[in-house]
Amino acid sequence: MKLVKEGAPAADAWTHVDDDGELPDGAAVIVSLARFKADRDALMGRNAPLGLRLQSHEPPADVAEDLTRFEVVALEFPVFRDGRGYTHAVQLRQRFGFDGEVRAVGDVLWDQIPNMLRCGVDAFEVADDFPLEAFEEARTVFTNVYQPDVSGRPTVFELRHG
Amino acid sequence: MYRYDEFDQTAVNERVVQFRGQVERRLKGLMTEEQFKPLRLMNGLYLQLHAYMLRVAIPYGTLSSAQMRMLAHVARKYDKGYGHFTTRQNIQYNWPRLVDTPAILEDLATVQMHGIQTSGNCIRNVTSDPFAGAAADEVEDPRPWCEIIRQWSTFHPEFMYLPRKFKIAVVASERDRAAIKLHDIGIRVVRNEAGETGFEFWIGGGMGRTPIIAKKIKDFVPKADLLDYATACLRVYNALGRRDNIYKARIKILVHEMGLDKFAEAVEAEFARTRGTVKLPEAEIARIQAYFALPAFADLPARSTAFEARKFEDRAFRDFVRTNVRAHKAPGHAIVSISLKADGVAPGDASAEQMDLVADLAERYAHGEIRVTHEQNLVLPHVPLDDVYDVWTALKAAGLGTANIGLVSDIICCPGLDYCDLANARSIPVAEAIQRRFADLERQHAIGDLKIKMSGCINACGHHHVGHIGILGVDKHGQELYQLQLGGSGAEDASLAKLTGAGFPPDRIVDAVETVVETYLSLRDGDDESFLACYRRVGMAPFKAALYEAR
């Protein structure tokens, strides 16, 4: 797997830890919502960055009070057809003002990247041979947008009127 | 009519480039068919029984003559010389080759057309009243709002992978000519007491295997909130709609399972948080409305002597006027419907030559505007009464003069087993057999308003749930069987049809329909009582008795 940010491979400082996995000393870990709930105190007490992994049926609202404790929220796309993560990403950014990394993990396809970016995803865990060209295309495929998105750029409705 | 500006044109052109890349990646094997499927679907490209099928969007059923000519061109160049107008006011081509599809989309883009979001689990092409702008009973033209929704829903980043498809319809009259209560969201444009425009929102309607009439979720959404409120509805649905079972994934099931009150509460909470997010400047509403300004109609007397004389002289023309010509809001004008239900033609089919002719007639007589109806017919919305006879004469010569709008032979019908890989039974041959049985126009007129709607499987593309008489083709142990349903309506008095009882084999379904019609004729309270009114008065029992007890 590789991590892609801003269209380029990026060093991944984070380790996904299973629900029954050991917590590596001092390392930045991403844990599931179940693990976070079960080991809340231990995880908070560690002197290391913490990330949260949400399954597609776990909306950010379920963990709203604690979102400030995470530097990364990883949204799972179990299958590319499951589009709940788009709404979760928008909620993270707009409703909860989450300004850490929002990472897409799972079944992410070339043609979904533009929309994920617009919904607030800014990091992608993809297969090693996933073409970087897709990220380039994602930035250029559409010049303008009809809907407001997390970038805050004006929509076509607004551009037409200065 | 709306015309693209550079923003709209750029978006469609960029989509063509994107799709070309997707097709190339697919042909090179860089993407599996499973991965390609949602991408091609979102451009209207299906894989059918025999070939690919391309569905082209006709936003809110409005076409210019130039666009209609392009549809004819596509039919001629890339297909077998005809196209099929659908119940969602779109057109489908049944025989395009995959390699040609980027070129087809490129050709369509030259007249501001595309296949964007005509399929897939996204917000589909928005539909509307085919009489919009011409109907005397509308509070205002609904199409500017349709266009605003079209733009907002195009490439919506959050709502491209919904649990299931999502259909929106908008009307602005008491009369519902777009079946809004059978849509995921139905919108009726209304005015409040202060005279301000707003929207009545209906939610969770739909057909398919679990037909449900939409429920009213909000009486009045102010126009500035239209897109924020719609976004809130979609967001709640995207987060909570079922994804475990494709047959329970539509919003109607979510609304049903949550209950309207709880669903509405969730929408209100989201709406309260996000109100004001989607900026729709007044100037932008005005800009879009300006495109739909009515053509400059000639100042004509309400009554046309020439028209009245032709009606008097020519009985066939009189029949045509009775069913196919409706009052227009401008004096001396008429709304003329063109039936695509001629005997021996699959309902909704039109040849390239017929499309060209309609384009010419629209240009010559009707301000260059054409509409497609959800009942799979065409409409010339603005024809001077003085010209109706000439229009009809030209239509008749091309096999388009059938005087049967709203009558028993004006059947809505899905493509069925002849084309569709979902179908369980053929539907076109049955529709044609019914048309032949009731070929006598005098008899059709005597029967009066009667909507027969037919689907070849439970997905209900032929709207059988809302047919006055609905027919559903099923497969029982390898045999085609046709179930009969009575008493449905997709209009403002929406209701779901009820099953009569056991289904009928192909050689008996037409007799069964005729039995229902004869029973109605024997029961009706005068010639003015329509089939639906009669059914609602007498109930199912006498029809059931006639269908099953005599045998």
Interface residues (C-beta under 8 A of the other chain):
Chain A: P59 F80 R81 D82 G83 R84 Y86 T87 H88 V90 Q94 R95 L109 W110 D111 Q112 P114 N115 M116 R118 C119 E137 V141 F142 T143 N144 V145 Y146 Q147 P148 D149 T155 V156 F157 E158 L159 R160 H161
Chain B: D5 F7 D8 T10 A11 E14 R15 V17 Q18 G21 Q22 R25 M31 Q35 P38 L39 N121 Q151 W152 T154 F155 H156 P157 E158 F159 M160 Y161 L162 P163 R235 N238 A239 R243 R273 T274 T277 V278 K279 L280 P281 A283 E284 R287
